[in-house]
Amino acid sequence: MPSNKRPRRLNYAVNKKWPKTGWKVGNAVAHYTKLQERIKFEWETKWLLNAVKIVTVKLNKYQINLNKI
């Protein structure tokens, strides 16, 4: 017996009210700026350089220009 209800399970992505990557970009930019402040204060440690490398890969993936941050 077919039901007359629409299949909500198939419309999961359509029913979302916000994009899935909503805060990822903002958090990546905030993380990058915080790391830059720490580098000015603590100098360039290996941990900070590795963290900056990871964040720059994320920003490049989101196509954000590092010169405008």
KAFENNOR-V956057 format. One record per backbone hydrogen bond with DSSP energy under -1.0 kcal/mol. NH is the residue of the N-H (numbers start at 0). CO is the residue of the C=O. If there is no record, write none. Layout:
{{NH/CO} {NH/CO}}
This chain:
{{7/5} {14/10} {21/18} {26/22} {27/23} {28/24} {29/25} {30/26} {31/27} {32/28} {33/29} {34/30} {35/31} {36/32} {37/33} {38/34} {39/35} {40/36} {41/37} {42/38} {44/42} {48/44} {49/45} {50/46} {51/47} {52/48} {53/49} {54/50} {55/51} {56/52} {57/53} {58/54} {59/55} {60/56} {61/57} {63/58}}
